[in-house]
Amino acid sequence: MDEHVTPTGPEVPARDMARRSWAATVAALPVGTRVTGKVVRRQPFGIFIRIEEVPDAVGLAEITAMPLGMELPAPRASVTGVVYWLDATR
């Protein structure tokens, strides 16, 4: 599978499910929360991560927030990070 193709299947929540659960996601992941997850998609600008702590959440780690020179993790790689921004109006 091409790493830039949007994945589907049981490891990725349906788009409508993610939208419906957005308020719960915002409440469960305040800024500063440490999260873990698996990379579900990789793009030139960053990676999309299925967040373990909130099963219907997919986060974006932009390259601007990563250490300089860091190589983007491959799809299905385990990663950790910290929530530093949320769009609570979604």
N, C-alpha and C positions, 0 to 999 in steps of 0.2 A: 504494500500500500504506500502511496506517495505521502510523505509526512505533512504536506500542506493541504491535504484533503480533509474535510471535516469528517471525523469518525462517527460511526453509528454503532448501535448495539447496546447490550446491557451495561457496559462500563461508562456510558455517557448518558446523562439524564436528557429526556426529551425537552426541547426548547420551551414548550408550553408549561411543563412541570416546573422548570427553573423560574419562569416568570411568575407562576402562581405562588411559589414558595419564597419569593424575594424578600418580603417583610421578615419572615422567620430567619432567613440567611443574614440579613443586616443585624438583627437582634443577637444572633448566635456568634457573629464574628466582628465585634467592635475593633476599631483601630487599635493596633498593638497586640492583637491575638496571634499567637504562634500557631501555624497550621502545617499539616503534612498532606501529601497527596501524590497522585500519579499524573504524569504528563499525558494528555490526551490529544494534543495537537501542537505542532511547532510551526511558527511563522518567522519570517525575517525580523519582525519587530518584537518577538517574545514567544512565550509558551502559554498554553491553556492547561490548567491543572484541575483535575477532579479532586475536590477537597474532602478528605476523609471525615472530618468533624461534622460536616453538613452534607449528607449524601446527594442532595439535589443542587449543590453549588459547584460552579466551575469558575475558577479565578484566572486572571490574566497576570502573568509576571512579565513586565516589559523589560526590554534590554536596558533601558535607561535606569532601571532600578537594580541592575546586576553589576557585580564587580567588573571593572574594565578588563577586557580580554577574555572574559569567561565564555566558554563554549556552551551553547544552548543544550540542555539535556535532551536526549532522544525520547520519542514517544514510548510510553510505558515505564519510564524511569521514575523512581521515587524521589521526591523533593521535599524540602521544608522551607518555610519562610515566615514572614510576619505581615499581617494585614496593615497596610499604611494608608489606604484610601478606599472608600465605598461611595457609590452613587446611590444614596438613600432615596432619591426621587424616582427611581425606576419603576 
